[in-house]
């Protein structure tokens, strides 16, 4: 990971491997207690009360997540968030193109919506599979 203007930035490969690692540790997606605290919850969150993140949210530092929360943007789409922070900033920090981040977020959201039984294994599997596809794509880009 390198720093640009004091901000830690990952390459696409580093980001995708990190997402896979977090998903494998069941740190991607809401916990049952997150959803029990807010039964009307239906949106993805970059950071859940439990400390878990969405697939995209895990790529942001604690400081960046505080900034996102400051602007009441914890549960908006990455596309909408790019209007708050800027596409270039998001792509520089994550190493991923906005369209690929949108794809990851959609897969994560679909898995969370589909598996309302809070089965992290199924949510993690969906996120890992999409991350692996993108990892293979980025490995082909030199």
C-alpha positions in Angstrom: 0.0 0.0 0.0 1.4 3.4 -0.9 0.5 6.9 0.4 -0.5 9.8 -1.7 -0.8 13.1 0.0 -0.8 11.3 3.4 -3.7 9.0 2.4 -3.2 5.2 2.2 -4.0 4.0 -1.3 -4.3 0.4 -2.5 -3.8 -1.1 -5.9 -6.8 -2.9 -7.4 -5.2 -6.3 -6.6 -4.5 -5.2 -3.0 -8.1 -4.0 -2.6 -9.7 -7.2 -4.0 -7.4 -9.4 -1.9 -8.4 -7.4 1.2 -12.1 -7.7 0.4 -11.7 -11.5 0.0 -9.8 -11.7 3.3 -12.5 -9.7 5.1 -15.3 -11.7 3.6 -13.6 -14.9 4.6 -13.5 -13.7 8.1 -17.2 -12.8 8.0 -16.5 -9.1 8.4 -18.5 -8.1 5.3 -22.2 -7.4 5.7 -24.4 -6.8 8.7 -24.5 -9.0 11.7 -27.8 -10.3 13.1 -27.4 -7.8 15.9 -27.0 -4.9 13.4 -30.3 -5.8 11.8 -32.0 -6.6 15.1 -31.2 -3.0 16.3 -32.8 -1.6 13.2 -35.4 -4.0 11.8 -36.4 -1.5 9.1 -32.9 -1.4 7.8 -32.7 -2.2 4.1 -29.7 -0.3 2.8 -26.1 -1.3 2.7 -23.8 0.6 5.0 -20.1 1.4 4.6 -19.7 0.7 8.3 -22.3 -1.1 10.4 -22.7 -0.6 14.2 -20.9 -3.9 14.7 -17.8 -2.6 13.0 -18.4 -4.8 9.9 -18.4 -3.1 6.5 -19.9 -3.6 3.2 -17.7 -4.9 0.4 -16.7 -1.4 -0.7 -16.7 0.1 2.8 -13.9 -2.1 4.0 -11.6 -0.3 1.6 -11.9 3.0 3.4 -9.9 4.0 6.5 -11.5 4.9 9.8 -10.8 8.5 9.1 -12.5 8.3 5.7 -15.5 6.5 7.2 -15.8 9.4 9.7 -15.8 11.8 6.8 -18.4 9.8 5.0 -20.6 9.8 8.2 -20.0 13.5 8.7 -21.9 14.1 5.4 -24.6 11.5 6.3 -23.5 9.3 3.5 -22.9 6.0 5.3 -25.8 4.3 3.4 -25.7 5.9 -0.1 -24.5 4.1 -3.2 -20.9 4.3 -4.2 -22.0 6.1 -7.3 -23.8 8.8 -5.2 -20.8 8.9 -2.8 -18.6 9.7 -5.7 -20.5 13.0 -6.0 -19.6 13.8 -2.4 -16.0 12.8 -2.4 -15.1 12.6 -6.1 -14.6 9.7 -8.5 -10.9 10.3 -8.8 -10.5 10.2 -5.0 -12.4 7.0 -4.6 -10.5 5.3 -7.5 -7.2 6.5 -6.2 -7.8 5.2 -2.7 -9.2 1.8 -3.8 -7.3 1.3 -7.0 -10.6 0.1 -8.6 -12.7 1.8 -11.3 -16.0 3.2 -10.1 -17.9 0.7 -12.3 -16.2 -2.2 -10.6 -17.0 -0.8 -7.2 -20.6 -0.4 -8.2 -20.6 -4.1 -9.3 -19.2 -5.2 -6.0 -21.7 -3.1 -4.1 -24.6 -4.5 -6.2 -23.5 -8.1 -5.5 -23.1 -7.4 -1.8 -26.5 -5.7 -1.6 -28.2 -8.5 -3.5 -26.7 -11.2 -1.3 -27.7 -9.3 1.9 -31.3 -8.9 0.6 -31.5 -12.5 -0.5 -30.1 -14.0 2.6 -32.2 -12.4 5.3 -31.4 -15.3 7.5 -28.1 -13.5 8.1 -26.0 -16.3 6.7 -22.6 -14.7 6.4 -21.3 -17.8 4.6 -23.6 -17.1 1.6 -23.0 -13.4 1.7 -19.2 -13.9 1.9 -19.3 -16.4 -0.9 -21.1 -14.0 -3.3 -18.6 -11.2 -2.4 -15.6 -13.5 -2.8 -16.7 -14.9 -6.1 -17.3 -11.4 -7.6 -13.9 -10.2 -6.1 -12.2 -13.1 -7.7 -13.7 -12.3 -11.1 -12.5 -8.8 -10.8 -9.1 -9.9 -9.5 -8.7 -12.0 -12.7 -9.7 -9.0 -14.8 -7.2 -6.7 -13.1 -4.4 -9.3 -13.4 -4.9 -9.2 -17.1 -4.4 -5.4 -17.1 -0.7 -4.5 -16.9 
